[in-house]
Amino acid sequence: MIQMTPKPFTGYHMAAILIGFFGIVITVNIYMAKQAIGSFGGTVVDNSYVASQQYNGWLEQADREAKLGWAAKVAKSDDGRISVMVSDHGVPGKDFVVSAKAEHPLGRAPARNLQFQPDEIGRYVSLAPVPDGRWLLQVKISRDGNHYKMIADVQ
């Protein structure tokens, strides 16, 4: 019977284990960093200090809009057009001017300005469709010098 003697664990073995371990960790970190940088669409505000100075004005504007009693529901139809149903104290509203800016959430597609026209059932429908995918809409509704703004997420 042949007897085998075990080989000793040397410094070369330990070096190979350490190099292999840290090589995998560094490779994964580089991959994750490239993915994070490649998917970053930009900042929400360019200067957070300046934006914070406008906070009270935004609150006052929100109070004025709430007192109007207007509400809006936004939807995307199968043909890509955006529809906005505006209500005035719970009653479908008339004589509104509706516009919107459609932005891709990660900034990968150019922003689009949308114009709307009323249809026969009281909705305001965009003249042009938006492409498939997720879009953030900054909707502005106006009537008699009053303005109502909202942000809607459509897919």
C-alpha positions in Angstrom: 0.0 0.0 0.0 1.2 3.4 -1.0 1.2 6.0 1.7 0.7 9.6 0.8 2.2 12.3 2.9 0.2 15.6 3.1 1.9 18.7 1.7 2.6 21.4 4.2 0.6 24.7 4.1 3.1 27.3 3.1 3.2 31.1 2.8 2.6 30.7 -0.9 -0.8 29.0 -0.2 -1.7 31.9 2.2 -0.6 34.5 -0.4 -2.8 32.8 -3.1 -5.8 32.8 -0.7 -5.4 36.5 0.2 -4.8 37.6 -3.4 -7.8 35.6 -4.6 -10.1 37.0 -1.8 -9.1 40.6 -2.2 -9.1 40.2 -6.0 -12.8 39.2 -5.9 -13.7 42.0 -3.4 -12.0 44.7 -5.6 -13.6 43.3 -8.8 -17.0 43.4 -7.3 -16.5 47.0 -5.9 -15.3 48.2 -9.3 -18.3 46.7 -11.0 -20.8 48.2 -8.4 -19.2 51.6 -8.7 -19.5 51.5 -12.5 -23.1 50.5 -12.3 -23.8 53.3 -9.8 -22.1 56.0 -11.9 -23.8 54.8 -15.1 -27.3 54.9 -13.6 -27.1 58.3 -11.9 -29.4 60.7 -13.7 -28.4 63.9 -11.9 -29.4 66.0 -8.9 -32.9 67.0 -7.8 -31.7 70.6 -7.0 -28.4 72.1 -7.9 -28.0 74.0 -4.7 -29.8 72.7 -1.6 -29.1 75.9 0.4 -30.9 78.1 -2.2 -33.7 75.6 -2.4 -34.1 75.6 1.4 -34.6 79.4 1.3 -37.6 78.9 -0.9 -39.3 76.4 1.4 -41.6 78.9 3.1 -42.8 80.2 -0.2 -43.6 76.6 -1.3 -45.6 76.1 1.8 -47.6 79.3 1.1 -48.2 78.3 -2.5 -49.5 74.9 -1.3 -51.9 76.6 1.1 -53.2 78.8 -1.7 -53.7 75.8 -3.9 -55.5 73.8 -1.2 -57.9 76.7 -0.6 -58.9 76.5 -4.3 -60.5 73.1 -3.8 -59.1 71.8 -7.0 -57.9 68.2 -7.5 -56.6 66.3 -10.5 -56.1 62.7 -11.5 -53.6 61.9 -14.1 -53.5 58.7 -16.3 -51.8 57.4 -19.4 -53.9 55.7 -22.1 -52.8 52.8 -24.3 -51.9 55.2 -27.1 -49.5 57.1 -24.9 -51.6 60.2 -24.4 -51.9 61.7 -21.0 -55.3 62.6 -19.6 -56.0 64.9 -16.7 -59.4 64.8 -14.9 -59.7 68.1 -13.0 -62.4 68.6 -10.3 -63.5 71.8 -8.6 -64.7 70.9 -5.1 -65.5 67.4 -6.3 -67.4 68.5 -9.4 -65.7 68.0 -12.8 -64.2 71.3 -13.7 -64.5 73.3 -16.9 -62.6 76.1 -18.6 -59.2 75.1 -17.2 -55.9 75.5 -19.1 -53.8 72.5 -18.5 -50.1 72.1 -19.4 -47.4 69.7 -18.3 -43.7 69.0 -18.5 -42.9 65.3 -18.9 -39.4 64.3 -17.6 -37.8 60.9 -17.5 -37.0 60.1 -13.8 -33.4 59.4 -14.5 -32.9 62.0 -17.2 -32.2 59.4 -19.9 -34.7 60.9 -22.3 -35.2 64.6 -23.1 -38.0 66.4 -21.3 -41.2 67.2 -23.3 -43.7 70.0 -22.9 -47.3 68.8 -23.3 -50.3 70.8 -24.2 -53.9 69.6 -23.5 -57.3 70.1 -24.9 -60.6 69.2 -23.3 -62.6 66.2 -24.6 -66.3 65.5 -24.6 -66.4 63.9 -21.1 -64.5 66.6 -19.3 -61.0 65.3 -19.3 -58.0 67.2 -20.6 -56.1 65.1 -23.1 -52.5 65.7 -24.3 -52.1 66.6 -28.0 -49.0 64.4 -28.3 -48.3 61.0 -26.7 -45.3 60.3 -24.5 -43.1 57.2 -25.2 -43.4 54.0 -23.2 -41.8 53.9 -19.8 -42.0 55.9 -16.6 -42.5 59.6 -16.7 -42.7 62.3 -14.0 -45.2 65.0 -15.0 -45.1 68.5 -13.6 -48.7 69.5 -14.3 -49.9 73.1 -14.2 -53.6 73.9 -14.1 -54.8 77.5 -14.4 -58.2 79.3 -14.4 -59.1 82.9 -13.7 -55.6 83.8 -12.6 -55.3 81.0 -10.1 -52.8 78.2 -10.5 -52.6 74.6 -9.2 -49.4 72.6 -9.6 -48.9 68.9 -9.0 -46.4 66.1 -9.8 -47.7 62.8 -11.2 -45.9 59.6 -11.9 -47.2 57.7 -15.0 -46.1 54.5 -16.7 
